[in-house]
Amino acid sequence: LREYARRLLPPEDARRRKRPFYVPLERFLREPRFVEMVDDALDARVVRERGYFRPAAVTRLRDRLRGGEFIYAKQVFSLLSLELWHRIMVDRRATP
């Protein structure tokens, strides 16, 4: 990847150290639209129909997140990302 980057990017960018990618979850968690998306995508019925995870476990995770425990935000975000990816790439349907 770095070899390819050397052909396309300025040298200082191609040599730059890796940096973590940060998603501002604390900001998203305060957005009503994001909360609606989580509620829709990780609804117990949706989780049960998808069949990847136990609906009760996902519901507990969402409840803990609503209780203000930020440690669960990354887990909920990962599940949300998986569901949205599945809808777009496998089900071939757009999401609101």
C-alpha positions in Angstrom: 0.0 0.0 0.0 2.8 2.4 0.8 4.4 1.6 -2.6 1.2 2.5 -4.3 0.9 5.7 -2.2 4.4 6.8 -3.2 3.2 7.0 -6.8 0.1 9.0 -6.0 0.8 11.2 -2.9 3.5 13.7 -1.9 6.5 12.0 -0.3 5.7 13.4 3.2 2.2 11.9 3.1 3.3 8.5 1.8 5.9 8.2 4.6 3.6 9.4 7.3 2.9 7.1 10.2 -0.5 5.5 10.5 -3.1 7.3 12.5 -6.2 6.0 14.2 -9.5 6.7 12.7 -11.8 8.4 15.2 -15.6 8.4 14.9 -17.2 11.1 17.2 -19.7 8.7 18.8 -20.3 10.9 21.8 -21.7 13.6 19.3 -23.7 11.0 17.3 -25.3 9.6 20.5 -26.9 13.0 21.2 -28.4 13.3 17.7 -32.1 12.2 17.5 -31.7 10.9 14.0 -28.8 8.7 15.0 -30.9 7.3 17.9 -33.8 6.6 15.5 -31.4 4.8 13.2 -30.1 2.6 16.0 -33.7 1.9 17.1 -34.7 0.9 13.6 -31.6 -1.1 12.7 -31.2 -2.9 16.0 -34.9 -3.5 16.9 -35.4 -7.0 18.4 -37.5 -8.1 15.5 -34.9 -7.0 13.0 -32.1 -8.7 15.0 -34.1 -11.9 15.3 -34.9 -12.0 11.5 -31.3 -11.3 10.6 -30.2 -14.2 12.8 -26.6 -13.2 13.6 -27.1 -12.2 17.3 -29.4 -13.0 20.2 -32.0 -10.2 20.3 -32.0 -10.1 24.1 -28.3 -9.5 24.1 -28.6 -6.7 21.6 -31.5 -5.1 23.6 -29.4 -5.2 26.8 -26.5 -3.6 25.0 -28.8 -0.8 23.7 -30.4 -0.3 27.1 -26.9 0.0 28.7 -26.0 2.6 26.1 -29.2 4.6 26.8 -28.2 4.5 30.5 -25.2 6.6 29.6 -22.6 4.0 29.7 -20.3 5.1 26.8 -18.3 2.0 26.8 -21.1 0.3 24.9 -21.1 2.9 22.2 -18.5 1.2 20.0 -20.3 -2.1 20.3 -23.6 -0.6 19.3 -21.9 1.3 16.5 -20.3 -1.9 15.2 -23.6 -3.7 15.2 -25.3 -0.8 13.5 -22.6 -0.7 10.8 -23.0 -4.4 10.1 -26.8 -4.1 9.8 -26.6 -1.1 7.4 -23.9 -2.8 5.4 -26.0 -5.9 5.1 -29.0 -3.9 4.0 -27.1 -2.2 1.3 -24.8 -4.9 0.1 -26.7 -8.1 0.6 -30.4 -7.1 0.7 -29.7 -4.5 -2.0 -31.9 -1.9 -0.4 -31.2 1.6 0.6 -31.7 2.8 4.1 -33.2 6.0 5.2 
